[in-house]
């Protein structure tokens, strides 16, 4: 029996487009001689559809789309993810479902058992969990059909999320030839390795092959890496799909197990620590490129505009945009003020030339002086402070938004996670925009990305990487005037934001207590800014966005 895994990039709610894509991949799999082709979780709908599921017409359109796919399945079988209605009078109205299709008929339907309700997931809000595990029978094979979270039921790596049931165990008890998992698992750093360990361990435990097919593409703040793979009953990966792009792989069952088409197995040699670090940065880079490309495309924009400051954050953002969209679809704007160094404007120009993007200079000093003149009455007798600094950032933000408004370009903001965490950013200023490309990238990782980008060719000017970070909003300003060294800051932020440690736990890691307390206060104090920030692409285990829900009006302080 030959089985294909179709790793596709659906768009949420684009039913016609999704149906055409699924049918196209059915034909490709058939052309490869496959008996069965498997698609990701909710492949008809796109994941995550969120509150679109509460619109009855949306669910009806999804069911009609399923009928179109069913009518196309001839000479091959298919397993497709969709949303089904729950006919019972109790419970949630919908199921997260998979349909097994053969010869223009639905042979069986299978529903997701474990519904995640942590981080960015909220499936309990919409779906009823499956109360019955059933086995699919296709071409004489007994197939266990699981959907995404179902494979995590017996996971020992995340003990806080152990469920009270394990769908895989139930499938094994019923006797299966293989277990299939339809997934929409978003990328985070290290997630690919965790999935791999989980399924290789499960294959060895249950002594059955596992076929894992994951969605690929960006949907809002989430980036799905694909990285589908097949594991034989010995727990050895016998085939992998590409990461961060659509792909289709085919494997063949022989003697109750699955092997690569050429009968060989990939090397299991361990990589060095250096290689792992390089691979992680490369994965983050590819995730940001894919996330940016799909956000712009799926939201209907043709071009983007970026404020180029001559700093490393805007440089990395510009490179990602040019790689994602093409040089002809990126406009870089440098907006020097009285406090901008000549080097910053020159670095911006050099970057734009190397990327081949359109580049324009718009000085803001005349506008800034006009603002000060207009406000001199209400500012009379008051010393110059951060207000005047923020005015410059807000002027730049308004210029970018005016270009967006007039030209229809999407503004990409350039702030990093470290700045966003402690509020080292200006509301309605440098935070203006439609997508925050690197808002989940700590400053230390921004430097790693810049070095990675320059491995083959120096795109980002050396001076941009080496000069001290500065907002250039006052004479001789440096980030480190207001912030601790970024390696220290990022370590504390990781412990507090991503690992949910309190002040005393972080202090035990070797950090100064007063410094930790001050950083934690800044994080808490600036929640209101992040609430109004542009959506950002998630790559860490805990990003500022849908997966971190903090109240604004609250008095709890995680300090002594």
C-alpha positions as CSV (number, residue, x, y, z in Angstrom):
1,X,0.0,0.0,0.0
2,X,1.4,3.4,-1.0
3,X,0.5,6.4,1.1
4,X,1.2,10.1,0.3
5,X,1.3,12.9,2.9
6,X,0.1,16.2,1.4
7,X,1.6,19.0,3.3
8,X,-0.4,22.0,2.1
9,X,-0.8,25.7,3.0
10,X,-4.5,26.5,3.3
11,X,-6.0,29.9,3.8
12,X,-8.6,30.3,6.6
13,X,-12.1,30.5,5.0
14,X,-10.9,30.4,1.4
15,X,-13.0,27.3,0.7
16,X,-12.8,27.4,-3.1
17,X,-9.0,27.9,-3.0
18,X,-8.6,25.2,-0.4
19,X,-10.7,22.7,-2.4
20,X,-8.8,23.4,-5.6
21,X,-5.5,22.8,-3.7
22,X,-6.7,19.6,-2.1
23,X,-7.9,18.2,-5.4
24,X,-4.7,19.2,-7.1
25,X,-2.7,17.2,-4.5
26,X,-5.1,14.3,-4.8
27,X,-4.2,14.1,-8.5
28,X,-0.5,14.4,-7.8
29,X,-0.6,11.6,-5.3
30,X,-2.6,9.5,-7.7
31,X,0.0,10.1,-10.4
32,X,2.6,8.7,-8.0
33,X,0.6,5.5,-7.6
34,X,-0.6,6.2,-4.1
35,X,-3.5,4.3,-2.7
36,X,-4.1,6.9,0.0
37,X,-3.4,10.6,0.4
38,X,-3.6,12.3,3.8
39,X,-4.1,16.1,4.4
40,X,-3.5,18.2,7.6
41,X,-6.0,19.0,10.3
42,X,-8.8,21.3,9.2
43,X,-7.2,21.4,5.7
44,X,-10.6,22.4,4.2
45,X,-11.0,25.3,6.6
46,X,-7.5,26.5,7.4
47,X,-6.3,26.7,11.0
48,X,-7.1,28.4,13.2
49,X,-10.6,29.7,12.1
50,X,-11.3,31.1,15.6
51,X,-14.8,32.7,16.0
52,X,-15.6,32.2,12.3
53,X,-16.8,28.8,13.6
54,X,-19.6,30.6,15.4
55,X,-21.1,31.7,12.0
56,X,-23.4,29.0,10.8
57,X,-22.9,29.8,7.2
58,X,-19.1,29.3,7.6
59,X,-19.7,25.8,8.8
60,X,-22.2,25.1,6.0
61,X,-19.6,26.3,3.4
62,X,-17.1,24.0,4.9
63,X,-19.5,21.0,4.6
64,X,-20.3,21.9,1.0
65,X,-16.5,22.1,0.3
66,X,-16.2,18.6,1.7
67,X,-18.8,17.4,-0.8
68,X,-16.8,18.8,-3.7
69,X,-13.7,17.0,-2.5
70,X,-15.6,13.8,-2.0
71,X,-16.8,13.9,-5.6
72,X,-13.2,14.3,-6.8
73,X,-11.9,11.2,-5.0
74,X,-11.8,8.4,-7.6
75,X,-9.2,5.7,-8.0
76,X,-7.5,6.7,-4.7
77,X,-8.6,7.2,-1.0
78,X,-8.1,10.4,0.9
79,X,-8.3,11.6,4.5
80,X,-9.2,15.3,4.8
81,X,-9.6,17.5,7.9
82,X,-12.8,19.5,8.2
83,X,-15.4,20.7,10.7
84,X,-18.5,18.6,11.4
85,X,-21.6,19.3,13.3
86,X,-22.5,17.6,16.5
87,X,-26.0,16.1,16.2
88,X,-26.3,15.5,19.9
89,X,-28.5,17.9,21.9
90,X,-25.8,18.3,24.6
91,X,-22.2,19.5,24.3
92,X,-20.6,21.8,21.9
93,X,-22.1,22.1,18.4
94,X,-19.0,21.1,16.4
95,X,-16.4,18.5,16.0
96,X,-12.8,18.9,14.8
97,X,-13.0,16.1,12.3
98,X,-11.3,13.9,9.6
99,X,-13.2,12.3,6.8
100,X,-12.0,9.0,5.2
101,X,-13.1,9.1,1.6
102,X,-13.1,6.5,-1.2
103,X,-14.8,6.2,-4.6
104,X,-16.8,9.4,-4.0
105,X,-18.1,8.3,-0.7
106,X,-17.2,9.0,3.0
107,X,-16.3,5.7,4.5
108,X,-16.0,7.0,8.1
109,X,-15.6,10.2,10.2
110,X,-13.2,10.5,13.1
111,X,-13.2,13.3,15.7
112,X,-10.5,14.9,17.8
113,X,-10.4,13.6,21.3
114,X,-8.0,16.0,23.1
115,X,-8.8,19.7,22.7
116,X,-6.0,22.0,23.7
117,X,-6.8,25.1,25.8
118,X,-3.3,26.5,26.5
119,X,-1.1,29.1,24.9
120,X,-2.6,30.1,21.5
121,X,-5.1,27.3,21.5
122,X,-8.7,27.5,22.6
123,X,-10.5,24.6,21.0
124,X,-12.7,23.8,24.0
125,X,-14.4,27.1,23.1
126,X,-15.8,25.6,19.9
127,X,-15.6,21.8,19.8
128,X,-16.9,18.7,21.6
129,X,-14.3,16.1,22.2
130,X,-14.7,12.7,20.7
131,X,-16.1,10.2,23.2
132,X,-15.5,7.2,21.0
133,X,-12.3,6.0,19.2
134,X,-13.0,4.1,16.0
135,X,-10.7,2.6,13.4
136,X,-10.7,3.4,9.7
137,X,-10.5,0.5,7.2
138,X,-9.0,1.4,3.9
139,X,-7.6,-1.1,1.3
140,X,-7.5,-3.9,3.9
141,X,-5.5,-1.8,6.4
142,X,-6.7,-0.8,9.9
143,X,-5.8,2.8,10.4
144,X,-5.9,4.7,13.6
145,X,-6.9,8.3,12.8
146,X,-5.7,10.9,15.3
147,X,-5.8,14.7,15.1
148,X,-3.0,16.9,16.3
149,X,-3.2,17.0,20.1
150,X,-4.4,13.4,20.3
151,X,-0.7,12.2,20.0
152,X,0.2,14.2,23.1
153,X,-2.0,12.2,25.5
154,X,0.8,10.1,26.9
155,X,3.6,12.7,26.5
156,X,6.0,12.7,29.4
157,X,7.9,15.9,28.3
158,X,5.0,18.1,29.3
159,X,3.6,16.6,32.6
160,X,1.5,19.7,33.2
161,X,-0.6,18.8,30.2
162,X,-1.1,15.1,30.7
163,X,-4.7,14.3,29.9
164,X,-7.0,11.8,31.6
165,X,-7.1,9.7,28.4
166,X,-4.7,8.6,25.7
167,X,-6.3,8.1,22.3
168,X,-3.2,6.3,20.9
169,X,-3.5,3.6,23.6
170,X,-7.2,3.0,22.7
171,X,-6.3,2.7,19.0
172,X,-3.5,0.2,19.9
173,X,-6.0,-1.9,21.9
174,X,-8.3,-2.1,18.9
175,X,-5.4,-3.4,16.7
176,X,-4.1,-1.0,14.1
177,X,-1.6,-1.4,11.3
178,X,-0.5,2.2,11.5
179,X,-1.4,5.4,13.3
180,X,-2.0,8.6,11.2
181,X,-1.9,12.1,12.7
182,X,-3.5,15.1,10.9
183,X,-1.9,18.1,12.5
184,X,-1.9,21.9,12.5
185,X,1.1,22.4,14.9
186,X,2.6,25.8,14.8
187,X,6.4,26.4,14.8
188,X,8.3,27.4,17.9
189,X,12.0,27.0,18.5
190,X,12.8,23.4,19.3
191,X,9.2,22.2,18.5
192,X,10.4,20.1,15.5
193,X,12.7,18.0,17.7
194,X,10.0,17.6,20.4
195,X,7.5,16.2,17.8
196,X,10.1,13.9,16.4
197,X,11.0,12.4,19.9
198,X,7.3,12.1,20.7
199,X,6.4,10.0,17.7
200,X,9.6,7.9,17.5
201,X,9.0,7.0,21.2
202,X,5.3,6.2,20.5
203,X,6.2,4.1,17.5
204,X,8.6,2.0,19.6
205,X,6.1,1.8,22.5
206,X,3.2,0.6,20.4
207,X,5.2,-1.1,17.7
208,X,3.3,0.5,14.8
209,X,4.4,3.0,12.1
210,X,3.3,6.6,12.5
211,X,2.4,9.0,9.7
212,X,2.5,12.6,10.7
213,X,1.2,15.3,8.2
214,X,1.4,18.9,9.4
215,X,0.0,22.1,7.9
216,X,2.5,24.6,6.5
217,X,2.2,28.4,6.1
218,X,1.4,31.5,8.1
219,X,-2.0,32.4,9.5
220,X,-2.1,35.6,11.5
221,X,0.6,35.4,14.2
222,X,1.2,31.7,13.8
223,X,3.6,30.1,11.4
224,X,3.2,26.4,10.6
225,X,6.5,24.7,9.5
226,X,5.1,21.5,7.9
227,X,8.1,19.2,8.6
228,X,5.8,16.1,8.1
229,X,7.5,12.7,8.5
230,X,7.0,9.0,8.6
231,X,8.3,6.7,11.4
232,X,8.5,2.9,11.1
233,X,7.7,0.6,14.0
234,X,11.3,0.6,15.2
235,X,11.0,4.4,15.8
236,X,13.2,5.3,12.8
237,X,12.3,8.2,10.6
238,X,12.1,6.8,7.1
239,X,11.0,9.9,5.2
240,X,10.6,13.7,5.9
241,X,8.9,16.5,4.0
242,X,10.4,19.9,3.6
243,X,10.1,22.6,6.2
244,X,8.4,25.9,5.6
245,X,7.0,25.0,2.2
246,X,4.4,22.8,0.6
247,X,5.4,19.3,-0.2
248,X,4.2,15.8,-0.9
249,X,6.0,12.6,0.2
250,X,5.1,9.0,-0.5
251,X,5.9,5.9,1.3
252,X,5.1,2.2,0.8
253,X,4.1,-0.5,3.3
254,X,5.9,-3.8,2.9
255,X,5.5,-6.7,5.3
256,X,3.4,-4.7,7.8
257,X,5.9,-1.9,8.0
258,X,6.9,1.2,6.0
259,X,10.2,1.9,4.3
260,X,11.5,4.5,2.0
261,X,10.8,4.0,-1.6
262,X,14.5,3.2,-2.2
263,X,14.7,1.0,0.9
264,X,17.3,3.1,2.6
265,X,17.1,5.0,5.9
266,X,18.5,8.4,6.8
267,X,21.5,8.8,9.0
268,X,20.9,9.0,12.7
269,X,24.2,10.7,13.4
270,X,23.9,13.3,16.0
271,X,24.7,16.9,15.1
272,X,27.1,19.0,17.0
273,X,25.9,21.7,19.3
274,X,27.1,24.4,16.9
275,X,25.1,22.8,14.1
276,X,21.9,22.7,16.3
277,X,22.3,26.4,17.1
278,X,22.8,27.2,13.4
279,X,19.8,25.1,12.4
280,X,17.6,26.8,15.0
281,X,18.5,30.3,13.8
282,X,18.0,29.2,10.2
283,X,14.5,27.8,11.1
284,X,13.6,31.1,12.8
285,X,14.7,33.0,9.7
286,X,12.6,30.8,7.4
287,X,9.6,31.0,9.8
288,X,9.7,34.8,9.7
289,X,10.0,34.9,5.9
290,X,7.1,32.5,5.5
291,X,5.0,34.3,8.1
292,X,5.6,37.7,6.5
293,X,4.9,36.4,3.0
294,X,1.6,34.7,4.0
295,X,0.4,37.5,6.2
296,X,0.9,40.0,3.4
297,X,-0.5,37.7,0.7
298,X,-3.5,36.4,2.7
299,X,-4.5,39.9,3.8
300,X,-4.5,41.1,0.3
301,X,-1.5,43.6,0.3
302,X,0.8,44.0,-2.7
303,X,3.7,45.9,-1.1
304,X,5.1,46.9,2.3
305,X,6.8,50.0,3.7
306,X,9.5,50.0,6.4
307,X,11.1,52.8,8.3
308,X,14.9,52.3,8.0
309,X,16.7,53.8,11.0
310,X,20.2,52.4,10.2
311,X,19.8,50.1,13.2
312,X,19.9,46.3,13.2
313,X,16.2,45.8,13.9
314,X,15.0,47.6,10.8
315,X,17.8,46.1,8.8
316,X,16.8,42.5,9.7
317,X,13.1,43.3,9.1
318,X,13.9,44.7,5.6
319,X,15.9,41.7,4.6
320,X,13.1,39.4,5.7
321,X,10.6,41.5,3.8
322,X,12.7,41.4,0.6
323,X,13.2,37.7,0.9
324,X,9.5,37.1,1.6
325,X,8.0,39.3,-1.1
326,X,10.7,40.2,-3.6
327,X,12.7,43.5,-3.8
328,X,10.1,45.2,-6.0
329,X,7.5,45.0,-3.3
330,X,9.4,46.7,-0.5
331,X,9.8,50.4,0.1
332,X,12.3,51.7,2.6
333,X,12.0,55.1,4.2
334,X,14.7,56.8,6.2
335,X,13.5,59.8,8.3
336,X,16.5,61.6,9.7
337,X,16.1,64.2,12.5
338,X,18.6,66.6,14.1
339,X,19.8,63.8,16.3
340,X,20.3,61.2,13.6
341,X,23.9,60.4,12.8
342,X,25.1,60.6,9.2
343,X,26.2,57.0,9.5
344,X,22.6,55.8,10.2
345,X,21.2,57.4,7.0
346,X,24.2,56.1,5.0
347,X,23.8,52.6,6.4
348,X,20.1,52.6,5.5
349,X,21.0,53.7,1.9
350,X,23.6,51.0,1.6
351,X,21.2,48.3,2.9
352,X,18.5,49.4,0.4
353,X,21.0,49.3,-2.5
354,X,22.2,45.8,-1.5
355,X,18.6,44.5,-1.3
356,X,17.6,46.3,-4.5
357,X,14.5,47.8,-2.8
358,X,13.0,51.3,-3.4
359,X,14.4,53.8,-1.0
360,X,13.3,57.4,-0.1
361,X,14.6,60.0,2.4
362,X,12.0,62.1,4.3
363,X,13.7,64.5,6.8
364,X,11.5,65.1,9.9
365,X,13.3,68.1,11.4
366,X,10.9,70.7,9.9
367,X,7.9,68.8,11.1
368,X,9.4,68.3,14.5
369,X,10.1,72.1,14.9
370,X,6.5,72.8,13.8
371,X,5.2,70.4,16.5
372,X,7.4,72.2,19.2
373,X,6.2,75.6,18.0
374,X,2.6,74.5,18.1
375,X,3.0,73.0,21.6
376,X,5.2,75.7,23.1
377,X,2.2,77.3,24.9
378,X,1.1,74.1,26.8
379,X,4.8,73.1,27.3
380,X,5.8,76.5,28.7
381,X,7.9,76.3,31.8
382,X,8.3,72.5,31.6
383,X,11.7,70.9,31.0
384,X,12.5,68.9,27.8
385,X,12.1,65.1,28.5
386,X,10.9,61.9,26.9
387,X,7.9,63.7,25.5
388,X,10.1,65.5,22.9
389,X,11.8,62.1,22.1
390,X,8.5,60.4,21.6
391,X,7.3,63.2,19.3
392,X,10.0,62.2,16.8
393,X,8.9,58.5,16.9
394,X,5.3,59.6,16.4
395,X,6.1,61.8,13.5
396,X,7.9,58.9,11.8
397,X,4.9,56.6,12.5
398,X,2.5,59.1,11.0
399,X,4.6,59.4,7.9
400,X,4.6,55.6,7.4
401,X,0.9,55.4,8.0
402,X,0.2,58.2,5.6
403,X,2.2,56.3,2.9
404,X,0.2,53.2,3.8
405,X,-3.1,55.1,3.5
406,X,-2.2,56.7,0.2
407,X,-0.4,53.8,-1.5
408,X,-2.1,50.8,0.1
409,X,1.2,49.5,1.5
410,X,1.3,47.5,4.7
411,X,3.6,49.0,7.3
412,X,6.0,46.6,8.9
413,X,7.0,47.6,12.4
414,X,10.6,46.8,13.4
415,X,10.6,46.5,17.2
416,X,12.1,43.4,18.9
417,X,10.8,41.4,21.9
418,X,13.2,42.9,24.4
419,X,12.0,46.4,23.7
420,X,8.3,45.4,23.6
421,X,8.7,43.6,26.9
422,X,10.0,46.6,28.9
423,X,8.1,49.3,27.0
424,X,11.2,50.7,25.2
425,X,9.0,51.7,22.3
426,X,6.6,54.5,21.5
427,X,2.9,54.0,21.3
428,X,1.5,55.5,18.1
429,X,5.1,56.0,17.0
430,X,7.5,53.2,16.1
431,X,4.7,50.8,17.2
432,X,2.5,51.9,14.3
433,X,2.0,49.3,11.6
434,X,0.1,46.2,10.5
435,X,2.6,43.4,11.2
436,X,5.4,43.3,13.8
437,X,7.8,40.9,12.1
438,X,10.4,40.5,14.8
439,X,8.4,41.3,17.9
440,X,9.0,37.8,19.3
441,X,12.7,37.9,18.6
442,X,14.9,38.9,21.6
443,X,17.6,41.5,20.8
444,X,20.4,39.0,21.3
445,X,18.7,36.7,18.7
446,X,18.3,39.7,16.3
447,X,22.1,39.8,16.3
448,X,22.3,36.1,15.5
449,X,19.8,36.6,12.7
450,X,21.9,39.4,11.2
451,X,25.1,37.2,11.3
452,X,23.1,34.4,9.7
453,X,21.9,36.7,7.0
454,X,25.4,37.8,6.2
455,X,26.9,34.3,6.1
456,X,27.0,34.2,2.3
457,X,27.0,37.8,1.4
458,X,27.1,41.0,3.5
459,X,23.6,42.4,3.0
460,X,23.5,44.2,6.4
461,X,26.3,46.7,6.7
462,X,28.9,45.8,9.2
463,X,28.6,49.1,10.9
464,X,24.9,48.5,11.5
465,X,25.7,45.3,13.4
466,X,28.7,46.6,15.4
467,X,27.6,50.1,16.5
468,X,25.9,50.5,19.9
469,X,22.1,50.2,19.7
470,X,20.4,53.6,19.8
471,X,17.0,55.1,19.2
472,X,18.8,58.4,18.3
473,X,16.1,60.6,19.8
474,X,18.5,62.8,21.9
475,X,22.2,63.6,21.7
476,X,24.5,60.6,22.2
477,X,21.6,58.4,23.2
478,X,22.3,54.6,23.7
479,X,19.9,51.8,24.6
480,X,22.2,50.8,27.5
481,X,21.5,54.2,29.1
482,X,18.0,52.9,29.9
483,X,18.4,49.2,29.8
484,X,20.9,46.6,31.2
485,X,23.1,44.7,28.7
486,X,20.9,42.8,26.3
487,X,22.3,39.4,27.2
488,X,21.3,40.0,30.8
489,X,18.0,41.5,30.0
490,X,17.0,38.7,27.6
491,X,17.9,36.0,30.1
492,X,15.7,37.6,32.8
493,X,12.9,38.2,30.3
494,X,13.0,34.6,29.1
495,X,12.7,33.4,32.7
496,X,9.8,35.7,33.5
497,X,7.8,35.8,30.3
498,X,8.4,32.4,28.7
499,X,9.1,30.3,31.9
500,X,6.7,32.1,34.2
501,X,9.2,32.3,37.1
502,X,8.7,34.8,39.9
503,X,11.3,37.3,41.1
504,X,12.9,35.1,43.7
505,X,13.2,32.1,41.3
506,X,15.0,34.4,38.8
507,X,17.3,35.8,41.5
508,X,18.3,32.2,42.3
509,X,19.6,31.9,38.8
510,X,22.3,34.4,39.7
511,X,20.8,37.8,38.9
512,X,20.7,40.9,41.0
513,X,17.4,41.2,42.9
514,X,16.9,44.9,42.4
515,X,17.5,44.6,38.7
516,X,15.1,41.7,38.3
517,X,12.5,43.6,40.3
518,X,12.9,46.6,38.1
519,X,12.6,44.6,34.8
520,X,9.6,42.7,36.1
521,X,7.9,46.0,37.0
522,X,8.6,47.4,33.5
523,X,7.1,44.3,31.9
524,X,3.9,44.6,34.0
525,X,3.7,48.3,33.6
526,X,3.7,48.2,29.8
527,X,1.0,45.6,29.3
528,X,-1.2,48.4,27.9
529,X,1.2,49.1,25.1
530,X,1.4,45.5,24.0
531,X,-2.4,45.4,24.0
532,X,-2.4,48.0,21.2
533,X,0.6,46.6,19.3
534,X,0.5,45.2,15.8
535,X,0.2,41.4,15.6
536,X,3.6,39.7,15.6
537,X,4.9,36.4,14.3
538,X,5.3,33.8,17.1
539,X,8.5,31.8,17.3
540,X,9.2,31.3,21.0
541,X,7.3,29.3,23.5
542,X,5.5,32.4,24.8
543,X,5.0,35.4,22.7
544,X,3.2,38.7,23.4
545,X,-0.1,38.0,21.7
546,X,-3.0,35.6,21.8
547,X,-1.0,33.1,23.9
548,X,-0.3,35.5,26.8
549,X,-3.4,37.0,28.3
550,X,-2.7,39.5,31.1
551,X,-5.3,41.9,32.6
552,X,-4.6,45.6,32.3
553,X,-6.4,46.8,35.4
554,X,-4.8,44.7,38.1
555,X,-2.6,45.2,41.2
556,X,-0.7,41.9,41.5
557,X,3.1,42.4,41.5
558,X,5.4,39.5,41.1
559,X,8.0,41.1,43.5
560,X,8.7,40.9,47.2
